[in-house]
Amino acid sequence: MVNEQTTEQLLKRLRQHNRWGYEHSLRVAGCSEKAGYCLGLKETDIRELTTAARLHDIGKLLVPPGILDKPGPLPEEEYR
């Protein structure tokens, strides 16, 4: 399990790098938390699920913002 401090540091970087991606991760986390409760998961499992949801797109930190924010399809070179 990733500790809370590391999670917050990564999310702060994501917010600076790609605001939409950060907000999307928070929305996914909220939906995941609700799903966890509906499924009757234990609190510890819901926390892990929510953390995983918050970090599910953290790899976008490695993608240049110009590519993340580019409208329309990417040319083959940018796609790679």
mmCIF file of the N, C-alpha and C atoms, coordinates in Angstrom:
data_MODEL
# 
_entry.id   MODEL 
# 
loop_
_atom_site.group_PDB 
_atom_site.id 
_atom_site.type_symbol 
_atom_site.label_atom_id 
_atom_site.label_alt_id 
_atom_site.label_comp_id 
_atom_site.label_asym_id 
_atom_site.label_entity_id 
_atom_site.label_seq_id 
_atom_site.pdbx_PDB_ins_code 
_atom_site.Cartn_x 
_atom_site.Cartn_y 
_atom_site.Cartn_z 
_atom_site.occupancy 
_atom_site.B_iso_or_equiv 
_atom_site.pdbx_formal_charge 
_atom_site.auth_seq_id 
_atom_site.auth_comp_id 
_atom_site.auth_asym_id 
_atom_site.auth_atom_id 
_atom_site.pdbx_PDB_model_num 
ATOM 1   N N  . MET A 1 1  ? 0.847   -1.181 0.000   1.00 0.00 ? 1  MET A N  1 
ATOM 2   C CA . MET A 1 1  ? 0.000   0.000  0.000   1.00 0.00 ? 1  MET A CA 1 
ATOM 3   C C  . MET A 1 1  ? 0.892   1.244  0.000   1.00 0.00 ? 1  MET A C  1 
ATOM 4   N N  . VAL A 1 2  ? 0.558   2.192  -0.832  1.00 0.00 ? 2  VAL A N  1 
ATOM 5   C CA . VAL A 1 2  ? 1.280   3.463  -0.902  1.00 0.00 ? 2  VAL A CA 1 
ATOM 6   C C  . VAL A 1 2  ? 0.854   4.311  0.290   1.00 0.00 ? 2  VAL A C  1 
ATOM 7   N N  . ASN A 1 3  ? 1.817   4.954  0.946   1.00 0.00 ? 3  ASN A N  1 
ATOM 8   C CA . ASN A 1 3  ? 1.427   5.769  2.104   1.00 0.00 ? 3  ASN A CA 1 
ATOM 9   C C  . ASN A 1 3  ? 0.765   7.068  1.653   1.00 0.00 ? 3  ASN A C  1 
ATOM 10  N N  . GLU A 1 4  ? 0.017   7.659  2.565   1.00 0.00 ? 4  GLU A N  1 
ATOM 11  C CA . GLU A 1 4  ? -0.786  8.847  2.250   1.00 0.00 ? 4  GLU A CA 1 
ATOM 12  C C  . GLU A 1 4  ? 0.067   10.023 1.805   1.00 0.00 ? 4  GLU A C  1 
ATOM 13  N N  . GLN A 1 5  ? 1.229   10.209 2.416   1.00 0.00 ? 5  GLN A N  1 
ATOM 14  C CA . GLN A 1 5  ? 2.102   11.321 2.038   1.00 0.00 ? 5  GLN A CA 1 
ATOM 15  C C  . GLN A 1 5  ? 2.571   11.180 0.591   1.00 0.00 ? 5  GLN A C  1 
ATOM 16  N N  . THR A 1 6  ? 2.965   9.982  0.206   1.00 0.00 ? 6  THR A N  1 
ATOM 17  C CA . THR A 1 6  ? 3.394   9.738  -1.174  1.00 0.00 ? 6  THR A CA 1 
ATOM 18  C C  . THR A 1 6  ? 2.248   9.964  -2.143  1.00 0.00 ? 6  THR A C  1 
ATOM 19  N N  . THR A 1 7  ? 1.068   9.473  -1.779  1.00 0.00 ? 7  THR A N  1 
ATOM 20  C CA . THR A 1 7  ? -0.110  9.667  -2.625  1.00 0.00 ? 7  THR A CA 1 
ATOM 21  C C  . THR A 1 7  ? -0.381  11.150 -2.835  1.00 0.00 ? 7  THR A C  1 
ATOM 22  N N  . GLU A 1 8  ? -0.355  11.922 -1.768  1.00 0.00 ? 8  GLU A N  1 
ATOM 23  C CA . GLU A 1 8  ? -0.629  13.351 -1.871  1.00 0.00 ? 8  GLU A CA 1 
ATOM 24  C C  . GLU A 1 8  ? 0.424   14.070 -2.711  1.00 0.00 ? 8  GLU A C  1 
ATOM 25  N N  . GLN A 1 9  ? 1.685   13.682 -2.567  1.00 0.00 ? 9  GLN A N  1 
ATOM 26  C CA . GLN A 1 9  ? 2.751   14.299 -3.369  1.00 0.00 ? 9  GLN A CA 1 
ATOM 27  C C  . GLN A 1 9  ? 2.552   14.011 -4.854  1.00 0.00 ? 9  GLN A C  1 
ATOM 28  N N  . LEU A 1 10 ? 2.213   12.772 -5.169  1.00 0.00 ? 10 LEU A N  1 
ATOM 29  C CA . LEU A 1 10 ? 1.983   12.403 -6.568  1.00 0.00 ? 10 LEU A CA 1 
ATOM 30  C C  . LEU A 1 10 ? 0.776   13.136 -7.144  1.00 0.00 ? 10 LEU A C  1 
ATOM 31  N N  . LEU A 1 11 ? -0.288  13.226 -6.370  1.00 0.00 ? 11 LEU A N  1 
ATOM 32  C CA . LEU A 1 11 ? -1.480  13.922 -6.848  1.00 0.00 ? 11 LEU A CA 1 
ATOM 33  C C  . LEU A 1 11 ? -1.231  15.416 -7.016  1.00 0.00 ? 11 LEU A C  1 
ATOM 34  N N  . LYS A 1 12 ? -0.427  16.000 -6.151  1.00 0.00 ? 12 LYS A N  1 
ATOM 35  C CA . LYS A 1 12 ? -0.074  17.410 -6.300  1.00 0.00 ? 12 LYS A CA 1 
ATOM 36  C C  . LYS A 1 12 ? 0.673   17.627 -7.613  1.00 0.00 ? 12 LYS A C  1 
ATOM 37  N N  . ARG A 1 13 ? 1.598   16.717 -7.916  1.00 0.00 ? 13 ARG A N  1 
ATOM 38  C CA . ARG A 1 13 ? 2.334   16.817 -9.188  1.00 0.00 ? 13 ARG A CA 1 
ATOM 39  C C  . ARG A 1 13 ? 1.388   16.657 -10.374 1.00 0.00 ? 13 ARG A C  1 
ATOM 40  N N  . LEU A 1 14 ? 0.441   15.710 -10.259 1.00 0.00 ? 14 LEU A N  1 
ATOM 41  C CA . LEU A 1 14 ? -0.516  15.506 -11.349 1.00 0.00 ? 14 LEU A CA 1 
ATOM 42  C C  . LEU A 1 14 ? -1.381  16.748 -11.538 1.00 0.00 ? 14 LEU A C  1 
ATOM 43  N N  . ARG A 1 15 ? -1.812  17.374 -10.444 1.00 0.00 ? 15 ARG A N  1 
ATOM 44  C CA . ARG A 1 15 ? -2.635  18.590 -10.528 1.00 0.00 ? 15 ARG A CA 1 
ATOM 45  C C  . ARG A 1 15 ? -1.886  19.694 -11.275 1.00 0.00 ? 15 ARG A C  1 
ATOM 46  N N  . GLN A 1 16 ? -0.592  19.818 -11.016 1.00 0.00 ? 16 GLN A N  1 
ATOM 47  C CA . GLN A 1 16 ? 0.217   20.840 -11.692 1.00 0.00 ? 16 GLN A CA 1 
ATOM 48  C C  . GLN A 1 16 ? 0.464   20.475 -13.153 1.00 0.00 ? 16 GLN A C  1 
ATOM 49  N N  . HIS A 1 17 ? 0.572   19.195 -13.436 1.00 0.00 ? 17 HIS A N  1 
ATOM 50  C CA . HIS A 1 17 ? 0.916   18.707 -14.769 1.00 0.00 ? 17 HIS A CA 1 
ATOM 51  C C  . HIS A 1 17 ? -0.301  18.660 -15.696 1.00 0.00 ? 17 HIS A C  1 
ATOM 52  N N  . ASN A 1 18 ? -1.426  18.200 -15.150 1.00 0.00 ? 18 ASN A N  1 
ATOM 53  C CA . ASN A 1 18 ? -2.621  17.999 -15.969 1.00 0.00 ? 18 ASN A CA 1 
ATOM 54  C C  . ASN A 1 18 ? -3.851  18.100 -15.073 1.00 0.00 ? 18 ASN A C  1 
ATOM 55  N N  . ARG A 1 19 ? -4.406  19.290 -14.974 1.00 0.00 ? 19 ARG A N  1 
ATOM 56  C CA . ARG A 1 19 ? -5.519  19.552 -14.055 1.00 0.00 ? 19 ARG A CA 1 
ATOM 57  C C  . ARG A 1 19 ? -6.705  18.625 -14.321 1.00 0.00 ? 19 ARG A C  1 
ATOM 58  N N  . TRP A 1 20 ? -7.048  18.428 -15.603 1.00 0.00 ? 20 TRP A N  1 
ATOM 59  C CA . TRP A 1 20 ? -8.183  17.561 -15.925 1.00 0.00 ? 20 TRP A CA 1 
ATOM 60  C C  . TRP A 1 20 ? -7.924  16.142 -15.431 1.00 0.00 ? 20 TRP A C  1 
ATOM 61  N N  . GLY A 1 21 ? -6.725  15.618 -15.632 1.00 0.00 ? 21 GLY A N  1 
ATOM 62  C CA . GLY A 1 21 ? -6.390  14.269 -15.185 1.00 0.00 ? 21 GLY A CA 1 
ATOM 63  C C  . GLY A 1 21 ? -6.490  14.133 -13.672 1.00 0.00 ? 21 GLY A C  1 
ATOM 64  N N  . TYR A 1 22 ? -6.062  15.158 -12.965 1.00 0.00 ? 22 TYR A N  1 
ATOM 65  C CA . TYR A 1 22 ? -6.166  15.177 -11.508 1.00 0.00 ? 22 TYR A CA 1 
ATOM 66  C C  . TYR A 1 22 ? -7.633  15.132 -11.073 1.00 0.00 ? 22 TYR A C  1 
ATOM 67  N N  . GLU A 1 23 ? -8.449  16.000 -11.650 1.00 0.00 ? 23 GLU A N  1 
ATOM 68  C CA . GLU A 1 23 ? -9.864  16.042 -11.284 1.00 0.00 ? 23 GLU A CA 1 
ATOM 69  C C  . GLU A 1 23 ? -10.573 14.744 -11.655 1.00 0.00 ? 23 GLU A C  1 
ATOM 70  N N  . HIS A 1 24 ? -10.205 14.171 -12.788 1.00 0.00 ? 24 HIS A N  1 
ATOM 71  C CA . HIS A 1 24 ? -10.755 12.879 -13.199 1.00 0.00 ? 24 HIS A CA 1 
ATOM 72  C C  . HIS A 1 24 ? -10.418 11.804 -12.163 1.00 0.00 ? 24 HIS A C  1 
ATOM 73  N N  . SER A 1 25 ? -9.191  11.787 -11.686 1.00 0.00 ? 25 SER A N  1 
ATOM 74  C CA . SER A 1 25 ? -8.779  10.793 -10.683 1.00 0.00 ? 25 SER A CA 1 
ATOM 75  C C  . SER A 1 25 ? -9.597  10.930 -9.400  1.00 0.00 ? 25 SER A C  1 
ATOM 76  N N  . LEU A 1 26 ? -9.901  12.155 -9.008  1.00 0.00 ? 26 LEU A N  1 
ATOM 77  C CA . LEU A 1 26 ? -10.724 12.356 -7.814  1.00 0.00 ? 26 LEU A CA 1 
ATOM 78  C C  . LEU A 1 26 ? -12.158 11.882 -8.041  1.00 0.00 ? 26 LEU A C  1 
ATOM 79  N N  . ARG A 1 27 ? -12.689 12.109 -9.250  1.00 0.00 ? 27 ARG A N  1 
ATOM 80  C CA . ARG A 1 27 ? -14.044 11.624 -9.555  1.00 0.00 ? 27 ARG A CA 1 
ATOM 81  C C  . ARG A 1 27 ? -14.084 10.100 -9.539  1.00 0.00 ? 27 ARG A C  1 
ATOM 82  N N  . VAL A 1 28 ? -13.083 9.469  -10.114 1.00 0.00 ? 28 VAL A N  1 
ATOM 83  C CA . VAL A 1 28 ? -13.013 8.006  -10.122 1.00 0.00 ? 28 VAL A CA 1 
ATOM 84  C C  . VAL A 1 28 ? -12.904 7.477  -8.695  1.00 0.00 ? 28 VAL A C  1 
ATOM 85  N N  . ALA A 1 29 ? -12.135 8.160  -7.867  1.00 0.00 ? 29 ALA A N  1 
ATOM 86  C CA . ALA A 1 29 ? -11.997 7.742  -6.468  1.00 0.00 ? 29 ALA A CA 1 
ATOM 87  C C  . ALA A 1 29 ? -13.332 7.820  -5.736  1.00 0.00 ? 29 ALA A C  1 
ATOM 88  N N  . GLY A 1 30 ? -14.085 8.886  -5.979  1.00 0.00 ? 30 GLY A N  1 
ATOM 89  C CA . GLY A 1 30 ? -15.392 9.019  -5.347  1.00 0.00 ? 30 GLY A CA 1 
ATOM 90  C C  . GLY A 1 30 ? -16.350 7.910  -5.763  1.00 0.00 ? 30 GLY A C  1 
ATOM 91  N N  . CYS A 1 31 ? -16.367 7.598  -7.047  1.00 0.00 ? 31 CYS A N  1 
ATOM 92  C CA . CYS A 1 31 ? -17.216 6.501  -7.540  1.00 0.00 ? 31 CYS A CA 1 
ATOM 93  C C  . CYS A 1 31 ? -16.765 5.164  -6.968  1.00 0.00 ? 31 CYS A C  1 
ATOM 94  N N  . SER A 1 32 ? -15.472 4.974  -6.875  1.00 0.00 ? 32 SER A N  1 
ATOM 95  C CA . SER A 1 32 ? -14.927 3.721  -6.341  1.00 0.00 ? 32 SER A CA 1 
ATOM 96  C C  . SER A 1 32 ? -15.281 3.550  -4.869  1.00 0.00 ? 32 SER A C  1 
ATOM 97  N N  . GLU A 1 33 ? -15.219 4.638  -4.127  1.00 0.00 ? 33 GLU A N  1 
ATOM 98  C CA . GLU A 1 33 ? -15.577 4.572  -2.712  1.00 0.00 ? 33 GLU A CA 1 
ATOM 99  C C  . GLU A 1 33 ? -17.043 4.166  -2.549  1.00 0.00 ? 33 GLU A C  1 
ATOM 100 N N  . LYS A 1 34 ? -17.922 4.782  -3.331  1.00 0.00 ? 34 LYS A N  1 
ATOM 101 C CA . LYS A 1 34 ? -19.344 4.435  -3.271  1.00 0.00 ? 34 LYS A CA 1 
ATOM 102 C C  . LYS A 1 34 ? -19.565 2.974  -3.648  1.00 0.00 ? 34 LYS A C  1 
ATOM 103 N N  . ALA A 1 35 ? -18.869 2.526  -4.677  1.00 0.00 ? 35 ALA A N  1 
ATOM 104 C CA . ALA A 1 35 ? -18.996 1.131  -5.093  1.00 0.00 ? 35 ALA A CA 1 
ATOM 105 C C  . ALA A 1 35 ? -18.519 0.194  -3.990  1.00 0.00 ? 35 ALA A C  1 
ATOM 106 N N  . GLY A 1 36 ? -17.428 0.550  -3.335  1.00 0.00 ? 36 GLY A N  1 
ATOM 107 C CA . GLY A 1 36 ? -16.912 -0.264 -2.243  1.00 0.00 ? 36 GLY A CA 1 
ATOM 108 C C  . GLY A 1 36 ? -17.920 -0.426 -1.126  1.00 0.00 ? 36 GLY A C  1 
ATOM 109 N N  . TYR A 1 37 ? -18.589 0.674  -0.769  1.00 0.00 ? 37 TYR A N  1 
ATOM 110 C CA . TYR A 1 37 ? -19.628 0.604  0.270   1.00 0.00 ? 37 TYR A CA 1 
ATOM 111 C C  . TYR A 1 37 ? -20.795 -0.264 -0.192  1.00 0.00 ? 37 TYR A C  1 
ATOM 112 N N  . CYS A 1 38 ? -21.223 -0.079 -1.447  1.00 0.00 ? 38 CYS A N  1 
ATOM 113 C CA . CYS A 1 38 ? -22.332 -0.881 -1.973  1.00 0.00 ? 38 CYS A CA 1 
ATOM 114 C C  . CYS A 1 38 ? -22.000 -2.370 -1.991  1.00 0.00 ? 38 CYS A C  1 
ATOM 115 N N  . LEU A 1 39 ? -20.735 -2.682 -2.201  1.00 0.00 ? 39 LEU A N  1 
ATOM 116 C CA . LEU A 1 39 ? -20.302 -4.085 -2.225  1.00 0.00 ? 39 LEU A CA 1 
ATOM 117 C C  . LEU A 1 39 ? -20.065 -4.647 -0.829  1.00 0.00 ? 39 LEU A C  1 
ATOM 118 N N  . GLY A 1 40 ? -20.137 -3.787 0.172   1.00 0.00 ? 40 GLY A N  1 
ATOM 119 C CA . GLY A 1 40 ? -19.949 -4.242 1.545   1.00 0.00 ? 40 GLY A CA 1 
ATOM 120 C C  . GLY A 1 40 ? -18.497 -4.498 1.917   1.00 0.00 ? 40 GLY A C  1 
ATOM 121 N N  . LEU A 1 41 ? -17.574 -3.804 1.249   1.00 0.00 ? 41 LEU A N  1 
ATOM 122 C CA . LEU A 1 41 ? -16.159 -4.001 1.558   1.00 0.00 ? 41 LEU A CA 1 
ATOM 123 C C  . LEU A 1 41 ? -15.826 -3.431 2.940   1.00 0.00 ? 41 LEU A C  1 
ATOM 124 N N  . LYS A 1 42 ? -14.771 -3.975 3.535   1.00 0.00 ? 42 LYS A N  1 
ATOM 125 C CA . LYS A 1 42 ? -14.271 -3.453 4.812   1.00 0.00 ? 42 LYS A CA 1 
ATOM 126 C C  . LYS A 1 42 ? -13.660 -2.073 4.580   1.00 0.00 ? 42 LYS A C  1 
ATOM 127 N N  . GLU A 1 43 ? -13.636 -1.269 5.651   1.00 0.00 ? 43 GLU A N  1 
ATOM 128 C CA . GLU A 1 43 ? -13.083 0.092  5.562   1.00 0.00 ? 43 GLU A CA 1 
ATOM 129 C C  . GLU A 1 43 ? -11.660 0.096  5.004   1.00 0.00 ? 43 GLU A C  1 
ATOM 130 N N  . THR A 1 44 ? -10.826 -0.840 5.457   1.00 0.00 ? 44 THR A N  1 
ATOM 131 C CA . THR A 1 44 ? -9.437  -0.875 4.976   1.00 0.00 ? 44 THR A CA 1 
ATOM 132 C C  . THR A 1 44 ? -9.392  -1.157 3.481   1.00 0.00 ? 44 THR A C  1 
ATOM 133 N N  . ASP A 1 45 ? -10.264 -2.024 3.010   1.00 0.00 ? 45 ASP A N  1 
ATOM 134 C CA . ASP A 1 45 ? -10.310 -2.328 1.577   1.00 0.00 ? 45 ASP A CA 1 
ATOM 135 C C  . ASP A 1 45 ? -10.829 -1.144 0.771   1.00 0.00 ? 45 ASP A C  1 
ATOM 136 N N  . ILE A 1 46 ? -11.787 -0.427 1.332   1.00 0.00 ? 46 ILE A N  1 
ATOM 137 C CA . ILE A 1 46 ? -12.300 0.760  0.647   1.00 0.00 ? 46 ILE A CA 1 
ATOM 138 C C  . ILE A 1 46 ? -11.219 1.823  0.552   1.00 0.00 ? 46 ILE A C  1 
ATOM 139 N N  . ARG A 1 47 ? -10.429 1.990  1.593   1.00 0.00 ? 47 ARG A N  1 
ATOM 140 C CA . ARG A 1 47 ? -9.318  2.961  1.542   1.00 0.00 ? 47 ARG A CA 1 
ATOM 141 C C  . ARG A 1 47 ? -8.309  2.569  0.467   1.00 0.00 ? 47 ARG A C  1 
ATOM 142 N N  . GLU A 1 48 ? -7.978  1.292  0.392   1.00 0.00 ? 48 GLU A N  1 
ATOM 143 C CA . GLU A 1 48 ? -7.038  0.836  -0.652  1.00 0.00 ? 48 GLU A CA 1 
ATOM 144 C C  . GLU A 1 48 ? -7.620  1.042  -2.043  1.00 0.00 ? 48 GLU A C  1 
ATOM 145 N N  . LEU A 1 49 ? -8.896  0.715  -2.200  1.00 0.00 ? 49 LEU A N  1 
ATOM 146 C CA . LEU A 1 49 ? -9.559  0.902  -3.490  1.00 0.00 ? 49 LEU A CA 1 
ATOM 147 C C  . LEU A 1 49 ? -9.556  2.370  -3.893  1.00 0.00 ? 49 LEU A C  1 
ATOM 148 N N  . THR A 1 50 ? -9.866  3.231  -2.952  1.00 0.00 ? 50 THR A N  1 
ATOM 149 C CA . THR A 1 50 ? -9.907  4.664  -3.221  1.00 0.00 ? 50 THR A CA 1 
ATOM 150 C C  . THR A 1 50 ? -8.518  5.203  -3.566  1.00 0.00 ? 50 THR A C  1 
ATOM 151 N N  . THR A 1 51 ? -7.505  4.744  -2.859  1.00 0.00 ? 51 THR A N  1 
ATOM 152 C CA . THR A 1 51 ? -6.133  5.166  -3.167  1.00 0.00 ? 51 THR A CA 1 
ATOM 153 C C  . THR A 1 51 ? -5.741  4.713  -4.570  1.00 0.00 ? 51 THR A C  1 
ATOM 154 N N  . ALA A 1 52 ? -6.059  3.475  -4.897  1.00 0.00 ? 52 ALA A N  1 
ATOM 155 C CA . ALA A 1 52 ? -5.743  2.968  -6.239  1.00 0.00 ? 52 ALA A CA 1 
ATOM 156 C C  . ALA A 1 52 ? -6.458  3.796  -7.312  1.00 0.00 ? 52 ALA A C  1 
ATOM 157 N N  . ALA A 1 53 ? -7.708  4.148  -7.046  1.00 0.00 ? 53 ALA A N  1 
ATOM 158 C CA . ALA A 1 53 ? -8.460  4.955  -8.007  1.00 0.00 ? 53 ALA A CA 1 
ATOM 159 C C  . ALA A 1 53 ? -7.843  6.342  -8.165  1.00 0.00 ? 53 ALA A C  1 
ATOM 160 N N  . ARG A 1 54 ? -7.411  6.931  -7.064  1.00 0.00 ? 54 ARG A N  1 
ATOM 161 C CA . ARG A 1 54 ? -6.791  8.263  -7.131  1.00 0.00 ? 54 ARG A CA 1 
ATOM 162 C C  . ARG A 1 54 ? -5.506  8.233  -7.947  1.00 0.00 ? 54 ARG A C  1 
ATOM 163 N N  . LEU A 1 55 ? -4.812  7.095  -7.935  1.00 0.00 ? 55 LEU A N  1 
ATOM 164 C CA . LEU A 1 55 ? -3.519  6.992  -8.612  1.00 0.00 ? 55 LEU A CA 1 
ATOM 165 C C  . LEU A 1 55 ? -3.581  6.270  -9.959  1.00 0.00 ? 55 LEU A C  1 
ATOM 166 N N  . HIS A 1 56 ? -4.775  5.920  -10.421 1.00 0.00 ? 56 HIS A N  1 
ATOM 167 C CA . HIS A 1 56 ? -4.867  5.059  -11.607 1.00 0.00 ? 56 HIS A CA 1 
ATOM 168 C C  . HIS A 1 56 ? -4.272  5.681  -12.869 1.00 0.00 ? 56 HIS A C  1 
ATOM 169 N N  . ASP A 1 57 ? -4.209  6.991  -12.968 1.00 0.00 ? 57 ASP A N  1 
ATOM 170 C CA . ASP A 1 57 ? -3.650  7.659  -14.153 1.00 0.00 ? 57 ASP A CA 1 
ATOM 171 C C  . ASP A 1 57 ? -2.335  8.364  -13.860 1.00 0.00 ? 57 ASP A C  1 
ATOM 172 N N  . ILE A 1 58 ? -1.651  7.965  -12.813 1.00 0.00 ? 58 ILE A N  1 
ATOM 173 C CA . ILE A 1 58 ? -0.438  8.681  -12.403 1.00 0.00 ? 58 ILE A CA 1 
ATOM 174 C C  . ILE A 1 58 ? 0.657   8.614  -13.476 1.00 0.00 ? 58 ILE A C  1 
ATOM 175 N N  . GLY A 1 59 ? 0.585   7.624  -14.342 1.00 0.00 ? 59 GLY A N  1 
ATOM 176 C CA . GLY A 1 59 ? 1.543   7.515  -15.441 1.00 0.00 ? 59 GLY A CA 1 
ATOM 177 C C  . GLY A 1 59 ? 1.493   8.694  -16.399 1.00 0.00 ? 59 GLY A C  1 
ATOM 178 N N  . LYS A 1 60 ? 0.402   9.466  -16.352 1.00 0.00 ? 60 LYS A N  1 
ATOM 179 C CA . LYS A 1 60 ? 0.305   10.644 -17.214 1.00 0.00 ? 60 LYS A CA 1 
ATOM 180 C C  . LYS A 1 60 ? 1.365   11.688 -16.875 1.00 0.00 ? 60 LYS A C  1 
ATOM 181 N N  . LEU A 1 61 ? 1.987   11.556 -15.694 1.00 0.00 ? 61 LEU A N  1 
ATOM 182 C CA . LEU A 1 61 ? 3.086   12.469 -15.354 1.00 0.00 ? 61 LEU A CA 1 
ATOM 183 C C  . LEU A 1 61 ? 4.245   12.327 -16.345 1.00 0.00 ? 61 LEU A C  1 
ATOM 184 N N  . LEU A 1 62 ? 4.327   11.192 -17.011 1.00 0.00 ? 62 LEU A N  1 
ATOM 185 C CA . LEU A 1 62 ? 5.419   10.944 -17.954 1.00 0.00 ? 62 LEU A CA 1 
ATOM 186 C C  . LEU A 1 62 ? 5.080   11.362 -19.381 1.00 0.00 ? 62 LEU A C  1 
ATOM 187 N N  . VAL A 1 63 ? 3.848   11.828 -19.593 1.00 0.00 ? 63 VAL A N  1 
ATOM 188 C CA . VAL A 1 63 ? 3.409   12.251 -20.928 1.00 0.00 ? 63 VAL A CA 1 
ATOM 189 C C  . VAL A 1 63 ? 3.441   13.778 -20.980 1.00 0.00 ? 63 VAL A C  1 
ATOM 190 N N  . PRO A 1 64 ? 4.083   14.346 -21.989 1.00 0.00 ? 64 PRO A N  1 
ATOM 191 C CA . PRO A 1 64 ? 4.147   15.807 -22.087 1.00 0.00 ? 64 PRO A CA 1 
ATOM 192 C C  . PRO A 1 64 ? 2.748   16.431 -22.126 1.00 0.00 ? 64 PRO A C  1 
ATOM 193 N N  . PRO A 1 65 ? 2.562   17.560 -21.426 1.00 0.00 ? 65 PRO A N  1 
ATOM 194 C CA . PRO A 1 65 ? 1.251   18.209 -21.403 1.00 0.00 ? 65 PRO A CA 1 
ATOM 195 C C  . PRO A 1 65 ? 0.718   18.546 -22.799 1.00 0.00 ? 65 PRO A C  1 
ATOM 196 N N  . GLY A 1 66 ? 1.589   18.897 -23.706 1.00 0.00 ? 66 GLY A N  1 
ATOM 197 C CA . GLY A 1 66 ? 1.156   19.221 -25.066 1.00 0.00 ? 66 GLY A CA 1 
ATOM 198 C C  . GLY A 1 66 ? 0.476   18.058 -25.756 1.00 0.00 ? 66 GLY A C  1 
ATOM 199 N N  . ILE A 1 67 ? 0.852   16.865 -25.399 1.00 0.00 ? 67 ILE A N  1 
ATOM 200 C CA . ILE A 1 67 ? 0.203   15.675 -25.967 1.00 0.00 ? 67 ILE A CA 1 
ATOM 201 C C  . ILE A 1 67 ? -1.091  15.375 -25.214 1.00 0.00 ? 67 ILE A C  1 
ATOM 202 N N  . LEU A 1 68 ? -1.059  15.490 -23.889 1.00 0.00 ? 68 LEU A N  1 
ATOM 203 C CA . LEU A 1 68 ? -2.271  15.228 -23.098 1.00 0.00 ? 68 LEU A CA 1 
ATOM 204 C C  . LEU A 1 68 ? -3.401  16.184 -23.456 1.00 0.00 ? 68 LEU A C  1 
ATOM 205 N N  . ASP A 1 69 ? -3.073  17.425 -23.725 1.00 0.00 ? 69 ASP A N  1 
ATOM 206 C CA . ASP A 1 69 ? -4.080  18.453 -23.964 1.00 0.00 ? 69 ASP A CA 1 
ATOM 207 C C  . ASP A 1 69 ? -4.382  18.689 -25.444 1.00 0.00 ? 69 ASP A C  1 
ATOM 208 N N  . LYS A 1 70 ? -3.763  17.949 -26.310 1.00 0.00 ? 70 LYS A N  1 
ATOM 209 C CA . LYS A 1 70 ? -3.920  18.168 -27.739 1.00 0.00 ? 70 LYS A CA 1 
ATOM 210 C C  . LYS A 1 70 ? -5.302  17.700 -28.212 1.00 0.00 ? 70 LYS A C  1 
ATOM 211 N N  . PRO A 1 71 ? -6.024  18.573 -28.888 1.00 0.00 ? 71 PRO A N  1 
ATOM 212 C CA . PRO A 1 71 ? -7.323  18.150 -29.423 1.00 0.00 ? 71 PRO A CA 1 
ATOM 213 C C  . PRO A 1 71 ? -7.133  17.274 -30.657 1.00 0.00 ? 71 PRO A C  1 
ATOM 214 N N  . GLY A 1 72 ? -8.001  16.335 -30.831 1.00 0.00 ? 72 GLY A N  1 
ATOM 215 C CA . GLY A 1 72 ? -7.962  15.491 -32.018 1.00 0.00 ? 72 GLY A CA 1 
ATOM 216 C C  . GLY A 1 72 ? -6.967  14.357 -31.897 1.00 0.00 ? 72 GLY A C  1 
ATOM 217 N N  . PRO A 1 73 ? -6.894  13.534 -32.927 1.00 0.00 ? 73 PRO A N  1 
ATOM 218 C CA . PRO A 1 73 ? -5.991  12.376 -32.897 1.00 0.00 ? 73 PRO A CA 1 
ATOM 219 C C  . PRO A 1 73 ? -4.526  12.796 -32.977 1.00 0.00 ? 73 PRO A C  1 
ATOM 220 N N  . LEU A 1 74 ? -3.687  11.952 -32.411 1.00 0.00 ? 74 LEU A N  1 
ATOM 221 C CA . LEU A 1 74 ? -2.251  12.210 -32.447 1.00 0.00 ? 74 LEU A CA 1 
ATOM 222 C C  . LEU A 1 74 ? -1.633  11.588 -33.699 1.00 0.00 ? 74 LEU A C  1 
ATOM 223 N N  . PRO A 1 75 ? -0.647  12.252 -34.294 1.00 0.00 ? 75 PRO A N  1 
ATOM 224 C CA . PRO A 1 75 ? 0.102   11.628 -35.373 1.00 0.00 ? 75 PRO A CA 1 
ATOM 225 C C  . PRO A 1 75 ? 0.868   10.414 -34.811 1.00 0.00 ? 75 PRO A C  1 
ATOM 226 N N  . GLU A 1 76 ? 1.261   9.516  -35.645 1.00 0.00 ? 76 GLU A N  1 
ATOM 227 C CA . GLU A 1 76 ? 1.935   8.283  -35.217 1.00 0.00 ? 76 GLU A CA 1 
ATOM 228 C C  . GLU A 1 76 ? 3.131   8.556  -34.303 1.00 0.00 ? 76 GLU A C  1 
ATOM 229 N N  . GLU A 1 77 ? 3.930   9.556  -34.631 1.00 0.00 ? 77 GLU A N  1 
ATOM 230 C CA . GLU A 1 77 ? 5.124   9.867  -33.832 1.00 0.00 ? 77 GLU A CA 1 
ATOM 231 C C  . GLU A 1 77 ? 4.753   10.251 -32.396 1.00 0.00 ? 77 GLU A C  1 
ATOM 232 N N  . GLU A 1 78 ? 3.750   11.106 -32.250 1.00 0.00 ? 78 GLU A N  1 
ATOM 233 C CA . GLU A 1 78 ? 3.324   11.524 -30.907 1.00 0.00 ? 78 GLU A CA 1 
ATOM 234 C C  . GLU A 1 78 ? 2.642   10.373 -30.166 1.00 0.00 ? 78 GLU A C  1 
ATOM 235 N N  . TYR A 1 79 ? 1.929   9.548  -30.884 1.00 0.00 ? 79 TYR A N  1 
ATOM 236 C CA . TYR A 1 79 ? 1.245   8.417  -30.265 1.00 0.00 ? 79 TYR A CA 1 
ATOM 237 C C  . TYR A 1 79 ? 2.244   7.459  -29.617 1.00 0.00 ? 79 TYR A C  1 
ATOM 238 N N  . ARG A 1 80 ? 3.373   7.236  -30.302 1.00 0.00 ? 80 ARG A N  1 
ATOM 239 C CA . ARG A 1 80 ? 4.403   6.358  -29.731 1.00 0.00 ? 80 ARG A CA 1 
ATOM 240 C C  . ARG A 1 80 ? 4.972   6.991  -28.487 1.00 0.00 ? 80 ARG A C  1 
# 
